[in-house]
Amino acid sequence: MTMDAEFYSRVAERFGGYFSDAQSTDEFPDGRPDAVFDELVTALGAPHARLLDVGCADGRRLLHTARSYGAVTGLDLSLEMLECAERYRAETGLEHVMFEMRDAAHSGLPDGSADVVTSRRGPLIAREFERVLRPGGAVLYMGIGEQDARALKETFGRGQDFGSWNGRPLSEKTAQELSDAGFVVTRSQEFRFEEFYHSANDLDTFLHQVPILGDYDPAADKEKFDRYVAAATVDQGVRLSRHWFIVQAQKPAAVEPSHA
């Protein structure tokens, strides 16, 4: 099991899935990214279309869009998250949805077996995505931008993609990786938004449930946590600035043989 899978398994065991019950008030000047992603996934659906979701975690967001497809498969490396996903699936009664424990980098799925591949803040394995997609199929990727929670990471001196704000934008790197794998990028959209946690305890809860820091320890990190809270507290709450992005790309359609 990878370190990421271990983290998500701990979250699933402790909280019963991948979600945060920390209380916050959020502001989305560029739109709510998860809602935009869901709209794009739904728009690509069709009664006989096959959707493959990579890094599905507890599957709740996948189940939200699954009705637009004829067959849906979610992949993850965390057995505990997949167990949560299966419970949610059973509650919905969506029998055309399957969850499988597979390494998305070496999925073993047949060539051209999916019409749409999605990854929501999960792994980007462009060449494997290209292989499992049919000609003309689409990939939708949601990533964490280089400015995400930057002030928090600078205070702690570590974190997810720490220091990436000094380099090329991560959305551009994603688009380039997809292009290099043979895709045609059709959409790239950035989302900057603010989360205001109602209390320091709410922020503490949130940091246990997400991989922004990954190894967050409230005892060992108390001095840094208190310093961040003091600097980030405004009238609305404890501010955390977020930065996500969506990249959509298409695999070129098959070229018909010439009969000239």
Protein Blocks (a to p, Z undefined) as FASTA:
>chain_A
ZZklmmmmmmmmmnopacdfbdcddddfkopfklmmmmmmmmmgcfkbccddehklnomm
mmmmmmmpfbdcdddfbfklmmmmmmmmmmnopakbccddddfklnopaehiafbdcdeh
iacdfklmmmmpcehiacddddddfkgoklmmmmnopaehihklmmccfklmmmmmmmmn
opacfbdcddddddddfbfklmmmmmmmpcklopacfklmmmmmmmmmmmmpcfklccdd
dddddddddddddddddfZZ
